[in-house]
């Protein structure tokens, strides 16, 4: 063990605790580091949880990448596209693509005896993954549409409340196309609630074959295909590979294929989520500044109180760099204690929120009912390391105050 580390440990574990000056200074410095780190960890956990929660809801409705008719993806009108089994295989074989599913859309009106509501009916193919809606189901069940074509309807809680419907009720739906008005009678098999009002007010679900028939399309047509990627963080790379694979490709009805990511289709939501990163950076900078300044003030107080000890060390031949290292090691012990306490406080807050949801939000504004949190161990460890490094680095300049202390004057102070 080095001499500087040995002396620092003796100071930290020794009589400083009994000093009327050192004790509050060290406690304030420790609290500054602990509170600053706790706020940083909680902020990061909340922002990660919030971003991923909203992202998962948006992709639950629209997947990661959409492949469809170029005119549909780049305009307001809807043009069907033929994505047969061969094209499904091509899309599924692209590196980074995990799952491919087809769907068809049509607009309609749901009507009860006392009210009516305009909706977008999304017909899903047998391969469509409905696990997202099973997680957010509030009533009934998510049906296997392939077994009950044209009979079952899955709607949102927003729609059910407006129409005063519940699972098991029946509702008439009316669709207008070039052949006139078509009527269908559906049974409400289940009701979901994602709190993502933009989509909850819009989408209800049935089987794709019924929607294709309502639209008057050929049986092999659909609105688009949705692709789920293996890694959302690499969605742009995967989309580039998908675009390269279908570039210049036309379906059997001479429609041009194109692709679009969920970020491109929902720029407003994802831009809003990206702005949260700026808030996090502001919080991190402010908390690091608070921790750094409290440590600097604490170290200066300790140095001033230990002036006599510094003078004695210098009188027996100790070099300035040795004495500076003593106080830097002392600061490391104080920062380390603050880091441990900060981690404990942050972990307690995050775990309480995760398992109890005690802090709630307005779902109409934030799309979630309670503050979502998410642990990211590598990021938390990085925060700990950065906090330690920045706080210690901030103390290097103040430690040079030791150079101005003269042994003779230092020992006269105590006389």
QUINOR-V855517 format. One record per helix or strand. SS is the DSSP state (alpha for helix, beta for strand). FROM is the first residue (numbers start at 1). TO is the last residue. Records with the same first field share a line. If there is no record, write none. Layout:
SS = FROM-TO, FROM-TO
//
This chain:
alpha = 3-13, 15-18, 22-62, 70-73, 85-92, 131-135, 157-163, 197-200, 208-215, 232-246, 262-265, 267-305, 307-315, 320-356, 363-366, 377-404, 407-412
beta = 65-69, 81-82, 97-111, 116-124, 137-140, 152-156, 170-177, 180-192, 203-207, 221-222, 224-229, 250-250, 256-261, 360-360, 370-370
//
